[in-house]
Amino acid sequence: MTLHLKFTATAISKKFILPIFLYLLTTVAAQAQIGIGVQGGGNFSKGIGSEFRSSNRIGLQFGAFVSYELNRYFTLQVEPGYTISRIRTNETTQALPNGINRGTRSVDYFNLPLFAKLTITPGFALLAGIDFSKLLNEDRYLLNNGLPAFNTNLNTGYALGVEFGKLYFRYRRQNGFSRINDQSDSYIQQLQIGLRFRLL
């Protein structure tokens, strides 16, 4: 009898509790308004500082986004992604031990911007937030003294954005990225344009 009761209880839990749990899980997720998607596009980047030329170079970026809607107007959004920024160094430091020859450099970053998003209309939104970035190809470009030319620590900056439906624009400023001639005040300025697609 005891064995039969245990078996019946187990069968009931599998038959009813599991579906109820799955229903509650999907309901909570739907009510939380969590969105997941992918995005990608191109960018125009330049290094700002005495060691860099101010002309823009073309790069690219791609990644994902996860959004959490607080209400119909405000959303928190994180956009992990991979970015190739192309910048050009000039000849001012090429003879220094902590300098580098002139040329165009492609620096690859993992980026993690955290946005507060204001939805003006269903197809138009403004974004602003803090931007974290980590250099991925730190051994590719070296100073004349053999040390990495670009900051290998976690960099911070800020980002601003606009979204028109699936089209997005971003302005990013990435601070303290360069070690050329000890330039802690240098930064990368980047304009991004691309397409985004919500999957969930």
CORURHU-V902219 format. One record per backbone hydrogen bond with DSSP energy under -1.0 kcal/mol. NH is the residue of the N-H (numbers start at 1). CO is the residue of the C=O. E is the energy in kcal/mol with one decimal. If there is no record, write none. Layout:
BEGIN
((NH,CO,E) (NH,CO,E))
END
This chain:
BEGIN
((5,1,-2.5) (6,2,-2.3) (7,3,-2.3) (8,4,-2.5) (9,5,-2.5) (10,6,-2.3) (11,7,-2.4) (12,8,-2.5) (13,9,-2.4) (14,10,-2.1) (15,11,-2.1) (16,12,-2.6) (18,13,-1.4) (20,16,-2.0) (21,17,-2.7) (22,18,-2.4) (23,19,-2.4) (24,20,-2.6) (25,21,-2.4) (26,22,-2.3) (27,23,-2.3) (28,24,-2.6) (29,25,-2.1) (30,26,-2.2) (31,27,-2.6) (32,28,-2.1) (34,29,-1.1) (35,67,-2.4) (37,65,-2.1) (38,197,-2.3) (39,63,-2.1) (40,195,-2.1) (41,61,-2.7) (42,193,-1.7) (43,59,-1.7) (44,191,-2.4) (45,57,-2.8) (46,189,-1.6) (48,187,-3.2) (52,49,-1.6) (53,88,-2.7) (57,45,-2.4) (59,43,-2.5) (61,41,-2.3) (62,82,-2.0) (63,39,-2.6) (64,80,-2.5) (65,37,-2.1) (66,78,-2.5) (67,35,-2.7) (68,76,-2.9) (69,33,-1.7) (70,74,-2.0) (71,74,-1.7) (75,117,-2.1) (76,68,-2.5) (77,115,-2.3) (78,66,-2.5) (79,113,-1.9) (81,111,-2.2) (82,62,-3.1) (83,109,-2.7) (84,60,-3.0) (85,107,-2.7) (87,105,-2.5) (89,103,-2.7) (90,51,-2.4) (96,93,-1.7) (99,96,-1.8) (103,89,-1.6) (105,87,-3.8) (107,85,-3.0) (109,83,-2.8) (110,134,-2.4) (111,81,-2.8) (112,132,-3.0) (114,130,-3.0) (115,77,-3.6) (116,128,-2.6) (117,75,-3.3) (118,126,-3.2) (119,73,-3.0) (120,124,-1.8) (121,124,-1.7) (124,121,-1.7) (125,163,-1.8) (126,118,-2.6) (127,161,-2.5) (128,116,-1.5) (129,159,-2.1) (130,114,-1.2) (131,157,-2.1) (132,112,-1.1) (133,155,-2.1) (134,110,-2.2) (136,108,-3.2) (140,137,-1.4) (143,147,-3.4) (144,99,-2.1) (145,97,-1.3) (146,143,-1.9) (149,141,-2.5) (151,177,-3.4) (155,133,-3.0) (157,131,-1.6) (158,173,-1.5) (159,129,-2.3) (160,171,-2.7) (161,127,-2.4) (162,169,-2.2) (163,125,-2.3) (164,167,-3.0) (165,123,-1.6) (167,164,-2.3) (168,194,-2.5) (169,162,-2.8) (170,192,-1.9) (171,160,-3.1) (172,190,-2.7) (173,158,-2.6) (174,188,-2.4) (175,156,-1.6) (176,186,-1.6) (179,149,-2.8) (181,98,-3.0) (182,179,-1.6) (184,182,-1.2) (187,48,-1.6) (188,174,-2.3) (189,46,-2.6) (190,172,-2.5) (191,44,-2.3) (192,170,-3.1) (193,42,-2.4) (194,168,-1.9) (195,40,-2.4) (196,166,-2.5) (197,38,-3.1) (199,36,-2.8) (200,36,-2.2))
END
